[in-house]
Amino acid sequence: MKESSRWTNKKVLVLGLAKSGTEAAKLLLQLGAQVTVNDQTPWEENEQAKDLQKLGAEVICGSHPISLIHSELDALIKNPGIRYDHELIVEAEKHNIPVLTEIQLAYDVSSAPIIGITGSNGKTTTTTYIADMLEDSKTQPLLAGNIGHAASGVAKNAAETSTLVMELSSFQLLGTDSFRPDIAVLLNLIDAHLDYHGTREEYIEAKKRLFIYQTPEDYLIYNADDETVIDMVKEAKAKKIPFSLKEDLPDGACLSHGRIKLFGEELMPVSDFSLPGDYNIANALAAACAAKLGGASNEKITEVMKSFTGVKHRLQHVGSWRGREFFNNSKATNVTATVKALQAFDQPIVLIAGGLDRGIPFDDLESSLKNVTAAFTYGETAEKLKDTAHNAGVPLISALETLEEAVKEAVNHAQEGEVILLSPACASWDQFKTFEERGDAFIRAVEKNIEEFNNQPKGDLL
């Protein structure tokens, strides 16, 4: 861990525990800060708070007293999911108290170089790609950030010979004041999380925190096919490395005449690439640039591109049955992600979609439903998505209450040679706590229905 005096004797409030808040509080205590922890879970149910009190933190649970914000407070470290209209954060900003997230702490203490990855879609896949490509190189890749490993906990134990490979959300990036990755990767940008950020402009500004503190000594890998991204990086100071599915780029990564190329060298024919969909190729191109700059060999990068099987809940192949293929794309929490999933297949598709109604129209989905033979919608957006499918001319459409009902109907009606695809185009929070929980429920429902049909005579299957 790099020595840092920034937090010595500083009075810091950690708002919200879970993984990131707990690790942030532990690190701050280790750095000599005076830490107060505030969490909504009551004391008697809060084992994390009890552990932190034993380590020396002052702990206040069950409510959020406004008195926690005062003129002597040096910083507030918040859980990324807590909105900026929370009363304690509003009060902190009135007092000009810095409001940060734990990735800033990770940067403050990391002895290891950092590769930071953000974008509206594809972050986890690209982050995982990079880590896999760096295996067997001189550095030890350590996954951190939004991928499920609190960055501050990973960073404090990272050696100089390691590399932090950090998936970064806009929620995390917004809470930084000097975060500077050695290699930044900006994948794409669409309108997302506007209920959190308020406007598209504020969302873009949060994403730009990925590279705003970089210098000419650093690298910024960016999507040369995304006009918004191109505009975002215009004034970046880092060395810019493009990737593209459309242009031949000798100074980056590209798909050219059916071959994947990296810094002007051919790696492999695209026919050898392991995952469906152009967007997965784009993710791999971005990852290849970062991994190469981080010390990976062309041979290892090519090996991973040929063998990578995907990340759970992200166009994950979950099984085959009687000529039907099942894919779990629960991570598709917006329309763009579902459009990309639909474009990944040449086979006819039975689509399962639905979830939380955020008031977002589904018009942009219509033109991508041409290959959909049936749509089973569910949840709060069931009727809206049913109307969208109807407008697109989908032959068979049914709006249902639950995901399990939608899966049963999809398995019942799918024909040999078709893909049954869960790609919700919506957040999960109407019926599930997370998209992971939704994806696991889909997998269980598929297995249950297949088992039931396997116990029936073949003639009973519609």
C-alpha positions, 0 to 999 in steps of 0.5 A, spaced: 500 500 500 502 506 498 503 511 503 498 517 504 497 522 509 491 525 506 486 522 511 491 522 517 487 525 523 481 527 518 474 527 520 470 522 515 463 520 515 462 513 511 454 513 509 452 506 507 455 500 508 455 494 504 461 492 501 464 498 499 462 502 505 465 497 510 472 496 506 472 504 505 471 505 513 476 499 514 481 503 510 480 510 513 481 507 520 488 504 517 490 510 515 489 514 521 482 517 520 477 519 525 471 515 522 464 515 523 459 510 520 452 511 518 447 506 516 440 505 515 440 498 518 439 497 525 444 496 530 442 489 532 441 487 525 448 490 523 454 485 524 458 490 519 457 496 524 459 492 530 465 489 527 467 497 525 466 499 532 470 494 535 476 497 530 475 504 532 469 507 528 463 511 531 457 507 529 450 510 528 445 506 525 437 506 524 437 513 522 440 519 519 441 525 524 443 531 520 447 533 526 452 528 523 454 534 518 458 539 521 463 544 520 469 540 522 467 534 518 473 533 512 469 529 507 463 524 506 464 517 503 458 515 500 455 508 498 455 509 490 448 507 490 446 513 495 443 519 491 445 526 491 438 528 494 439 524 500 439 529 506 446 528 509 449 529 502 445 535 500 447 538 507 454 536 506 454 540 499 451 546 503 458 546 507 462 545 501 464 538 504 467 533 499 462 527 497 467 522 495 466 514 493 471 509 495 474 508 488 478 515 490 480 512 496 483 506 492 487 511 488 489 514 494 493 508 496 494 504 490 501 501 489 499 498 483 497 501 476 490 502 474 486 500 468 479 503 469 473 501 464 467 505 464 461 505 459 453 505 458 454 497 456 459 492 456 463 494 462 463 487 466 465 483 459 471 488 458 473 488 465 473 480 465 476 480 458 482 484 460 484 480 466 484 474 462 488 477 457 493 479 462 494 472 466 501 469 464 504 476 463 509 479 468 503 483 472 498 480 476 491 482 474 486 484 480 479 485 479 476 491 483 470 496 483 463 495 480 465 488 478 463 486 485 470 487 489 470 493 493 476 497 490 479 500 496 479 493 499 483 490 493 488 496 492 490 496 500 493 489 498 495 490 491 503 490 490 507 494 485 507 488 480 499 487 480 495 491 476 488 493 478 483 492 473 477 496 475 470 496 472 467 503 474 460 506 474 458 513 473 455 513 480 462 511 482 466 516 478 462 522 480 465 521 487 472 523 485 477 529 485 483 526 483 482 519 480 487 518 475 488 511 471 494 509 468 489 506 462 482 508 461 477 505 457 471 508 454 466 503 451 460 507 449 455 512 451 447 512 451 442 515 455 442 511 462 441 512 469 438 519 468 433 518 474 440 518 478 444 524 474 438 528 472 440 530 465 444 527 460 449 532 460 450 530 468 451 523 466 456 525 461 460 529 466 460 523 471 463 519 465 468 524 463 471 523 470 474 517 468 480 521 464 479 528 466 485 528 471 489 524 466 496 527 463 500 525 457 503 520 460 497 516 461 492 512 455 485 513 453 482 507 449 476 510 446 470 508 441 471 511 434 464 508 432 461 512 437 460 520 436 458 522 443 464 518 445 468 522 440 466 528 442 467 527 450 474 525 449 476 531 444 480 535 450 483 529 453 490 530 455 492 522 455 494 519 449 488 517 445 488 509 442 481 508 438 478 502 437 473 500 431 468 495 427 468 500 421 475 503 420 482 500 419 486 503 425 493 502 425 494 506 431 489 502 435 484 495 434 479 494 429 475 489 425 478 490 418 476 485 412 474 480 416 480 480 421 481 482 428 487 487 428 491 490 434 496 496 432 497 494 425 498 486 426 493 481 424 491 477 430 485 472 427 479 471 423 473 474 426 470 467 424 474 464 430 471 469 435 468 465 441 462 470 442 456 472 438 454 479 436 458 485 434 458 489 441 462 483 444 467 484 438 467 491 440 468 490 447 474 485 445 477 490 441 477 495 447 480 490 452 485 488 447 488 495 447 488 495 454 491 488 455 497 490 450 499 496 453 498 493 460 503 487 458 499 482 455 502 478 449 498 478 442 498 470 443 494 470 450 490 476 447 488 471 441 487 465 445 482 469 450 478 472 444 478 465 441 476 461 448 472 466 452 465 464 454 462 470 456 460 473 463 454 470 467 447 474 465 451 477 459 448 474 453 450 467 457 448 461 454 445 457 459 443 450 455 440 447 449 434 443 448 430 439 442 434 444 438 432 450 442 438 455 445 437 459 451 440 465 453 440 469 459 441 477 458 438 479 464 444 485 464 440 488 459 437 493 463 436 498 457 433 498 450 440 499 447 443 493 450 437 489 448 437 491 441 445 489 441 443 482 443 437 481 438 442 483 433 447 478 435 443 472 432 441 470 425 436 465 428 429 466 429 428 469 436 423 468 442 424 474 446 422 475 454 422 482 456 420 486 461 421 489 468 421 496 472 417 502 468 421 508 468 417 511 463 422 510 458 419 509 451 421 503 447 420 506 440 427 504 439 426 497 440 421 496 434 426 496 428 430 490 431 424 485 432 424 483 425 427 476 427 423 475 433 417 470 432 414 471 439 414 476 445 413 474 452 412 480 456 412 481 464 412 486 469 410 493 470 412 494 462 408 488 460 403 492 456 408 497 453 412 492 450 406 488 448 404 494 444 411 495 441 412 488 439 405 489 436 407 495 432 413 491 429 409 486 427 411 480 431 406 474 430 405 472 437 405 476 443 403 475 450 403 480 456 404 476 463 405 478 470 411 474 472 418 472 469 416 465 470 410 465 467 413 468 461 419 463 461 413 457 461 410 460 455 416 461 451 418 454 452 411 452 450 411 455 444 419 455 441 420 451 435 426 447 433 432 452 431 429 458 435 433 462 440 429 463 447 432 470 449 431 473 456 433 480 454 429 485 459 430 492 456 428 494 463 431 494 470 429 488 475 427 492 481 419 491 480 420 483 481 427 482 483 432 486 487 438 485 482 439 483 475 443 477 477 437 475 481 433 476 475 438 472 471 438 466 476 430 466 476 430 465 469 435 459 469 431 456 474 425 457 470 428 454 464 430 448 467 424 447 471 420 447 464 424 443 460 424 438 466 416 438 466 416 437 458 421 432 458 416 428 463 411 429 457 410 425 451 413 428 445 406 429 442 404 434 448 409 439 446 406 445 442 
